Amino acid sequence: MKIAQEFKIFISRGNVIDLAVGVIIGAAFGKIVTSLVANMITPVLGILLGKINLAELALKFGQEGSEVVFGYGAFLQSWIDFVITAAAIFLLIKGINSFQRKKEAAPTPPPEPAVEEKLLTEIRDLLRAQNAK
């Protein structure tokens, strides 16, 4: 089998396509969360903390020209991004699981028997009653 044909079979499997869609949506969701943190949450935190920009917080060691900079503010901002993303995913999964549990908890009633089945059941019951006498 040619490599192109094998690749076509591999890529057309449902789970590969689902994974690709999930990765694309996840990347887009990550951008939204990053924007939310950088443009809305971080400025509010900055105001509450005395007009400090988290992304600019850093510790500098060494002499000028050969400094080592530890940008812990950018690290904190990344953690805030992570926590918000994780919380949003948690709430989404929790909602989906709740919906599935409700769906599973309410089983559908069995369908009504057909007219022929009802008549046969009545006949059976009458014959049992006659034989019991």
N, C-alpha and C positions, 0 to 999 in steps of 0.2 A: 504494500500500500504506500502510495506517495505521501510525503510529509504534509503536503497541502491538504490532502484528503483527511489525514489523521487530525490535523489541526482543525479542520472544519467540523469534524465529529466532536472533538473535544470542546470547542467553543460553543457549539450548539446545544450542549447539555444544559438543562434547566438550571441546575445549581450554580454553574459558572456564570451564567447571565444574571441570576439573582444576586450573586456576590458582587459582580461588577456594578450593578445598579445600586446596591447598598454602599459600596465604596464611594461612588460618585455623590450620592445623597449625603453621606457622612462628611465628605469634604466640603460640600456646600453648607451644611449645617455648622461645621467648624468655623467657617468664615463668618457666618451670622453671629455665632457666640463670641468670636474674637472681636467683632465690631461692637457688639453689645457691651462687652467688658471695657474695651478701649475708649469707646465714645460716650458711654452712659454711666457705668458703674465706677470706673476709675476716677472720673472727674468729681463724682459725688464723694467718694472716699477722700480724694484730695482736699475738698472743701472741709470735710469733717476732721481731717487730720492737720488742718492748717495750711491749705493750698500747696500740698506736696504732690508732685507728679510721681506716681509709683515707678514708672518706667525709667525715670532718671535717677532713682536712688542707687547709690553704688558706694563701695569702699575702695579707696585707692591706697596702694602700698608702694613703697619705693620712692626713688627720686624722680624729679621731673625729667621727662625724656625716656625713662626706662620704668615707668609705672606699670603696676599690675592692677587691673580694675576688676573688681568683683561686682557685677551688675545684679545685685540681689533684688532690685525693684522689678526688673524685667522677669526674673524668676518668679516673684510673687504674683505678677500679673498673669503669667502662664498657669500658675496654680489656680488662680481665680477662674480663668478660662476652663481649666480641667474640671473644677468642682461644679461649675454651672452646666457644662456639657454632660457630666456624669449624672447630675440631678435631673436634667431634662430627659435623658435616656431612661433613667430609673422610673420617672413618672410615666413616660410613654409605655414602657414595658408593663408597669403595674396596671395601667389602664387597659392594655390589651389582654392581660391575664384575667382581670376582673370581668371583662366582656366575655371571654371564653368560658369562665366559670359559670356565669349566668346562663350562657347558651347551653352548657352541658347540664346544668341543674334543672332545667325545664325540659324534660324529654317530651317529644311530641307524642300525643296519644295515638294508639293504633287506629288504623282506618276502620270505618264501619264495615261490617261484613256485607257481602253482596246479598241481594234478595234471595238468590238460590241457596246460599249458605244458611240464611235465617229459616227458610222453609225446611231445609233438610234437618236443621237442629230441632225444629218443632216436631217434625215427623219422628225423629229419634226419641225425643222426650215422650211422645204419645205411645210409641211402641214399648218403651221401658215401663210406662205406667200400666199398659195392658198386660205385659208379662208379669208384673209384680202382683197382680190380682190373683 
